[in-house]
Amino acid sequence: MRKLRQICQTGLGISLRLSFVGGTDMATENKLKLYSHWISSCSFRVRFALNLKGLPYDYQIVTTFSEPEFLKLNPIGFVPVLVDGDSVIADSFAIIMYLEDKYPHPPLLPHDILKRAINFQAVTIVSSSIQPFQNYTVVKYIGEKIGPDEKLPWTQRVIGKGFTALEKLLKNHAGRYATGDEIFLADMFLAPQLDAAIRRFNVDMKEFPTLSRLHEAYNEIPAFREALPENQPDAVH
Ligand SMILES: N[C@@H](CCC(=O)N[C@@H](CS)C(=O)NCC(=O)O)C(=O)O
């Protein structure tokens, strides 16, 4: 299989890395493009979903979030962004639901309506009640306005609060994964958040036995491991 990697720098300073894996250039042009940053847990969610669904994609490295060319894709200046032909979708939840509608196999939502609701609840805890409070901009602001020593305790506190809610919610619903023995939407959001909490922010997990067990289970899934930050082309080791 032919593998050609091309790195280009646009005039506006956004680094794009295009990977061509086999096939024709025409096929490559039609491939999904994911604007991602290696350490972004929101990008990680989408990488995990794309890998699970077996969808090849071109990884587009975003290094500067405020560049006009990137803001044209997502005016709020956040990764991830998915480009599918002429369609541009920003926000990890919207992207994953788009993928789910367009490529329904394997399904990321259960049929059972309670289980679906629990998936949405877990997703919302991660995406609305944890990640926004520990987003890069927020933590940088805290470091600058309050002091650099406050950055880690703040991050650990907001993650711990969210994990307390998730542990309580999922201990009654989890099987091998968050809501049973199949991987669903909740896992797409939970797995990257757990990885960041444990390996990056050194969160004390002793109060969270269900979440700790889920973290171990995720690490055995190839689609998850391939999506890990350190396995991305822009990873800084
Ligand atoms: N709700 C959005 C949040 C996106 C978001 O906060 N992305 C972070 C990375 S995980 C980002 O781009 N941060 C850049 C910044 O704070 O300037 C999503 O789920 O995609």
The ligand as a Tripos MOL2 file, in Angstrom:
@<TRIPOS>MOLECULE
LIG
   20    19     1     0     0
SMALL
NO_CHARGES

@<TRIPOS>ATOM
      1 N1        -18.2820   21.7840   22.5500 N.3       1 LIG1
      2 C1        -17.1160   21.7720   21.7200 C.3       1 LIG1
      3 C2        -15.9250   22.2360   22.5340 C.3       1 LIG1
      4 C3        -14.6930   22.3870   21.6710 C.3       1 LIG1
      5 C4        -13.4760   22.7850   22.4960 C.2       1 LIG1
      6 O1        -13.5610   23.3430   23.6020 O.2       1 LIG1
      7 N2        -12.2990   22.4670   21.9470 N.am      1 LIG1
      8 C5        -11.0700   22.7600   22.6270 C.3       1 LIG1
      9 C6        -10.1540   21.5380   22.6070 C.3       1 LIG1
     10 S1        -10.8680   20.1690   23.4490 S.3       1 LIG1
     11 C7        -10.3640   23.8900   21.9110 C.2       1 LIG1
     12 O2        -10.3930   23.9740   20.7040 O.2       1 LIG1
     13 N3         -9.7070   24.7650   22.6880 N.am      1 LIG1
     14 C8         -8.9690   25.8460   22.1080 C.3       1 LIG1
     15 C9         -9.0290   27.0810   22.9550 C.2       1 LIG1
     16 O3         -9.4700   27.0110   24.1010 O.co2     1 LIG1
     17 O4         -8.6090   28.1160   22.4410 O.co2     1 LIG1
     18 C10       -16.8870   20.3520   21.1640 C.2       1 LIG1
     19 O5        -17.3370   19.3980   21.7910 O.co2     1 LIG1
     20 O6        -16.3030   20.2110   20.0730 O.co2     1 LIG1
@<TRIPOS>BOND
     1     1     2 1
     2     2     3 1
     3     2    18 1
     4     3     4 1
     5     4     5 1
     6     5     6 2
     7     5     7 1
     8     7     8 1
     9     8     9 1
    10     8    11 1
    11     9    10 1
    12    11    12 2
    13    11    13 1
    14    13    14 1
    15    14    15 1
    16    15    16 2
    17    15    17 1
    18    18    19 2
    19    18    20 1
@<TRIPOS>SUBSTRUCTURE
     1 LIG1         1 GROUP 0 **** ****
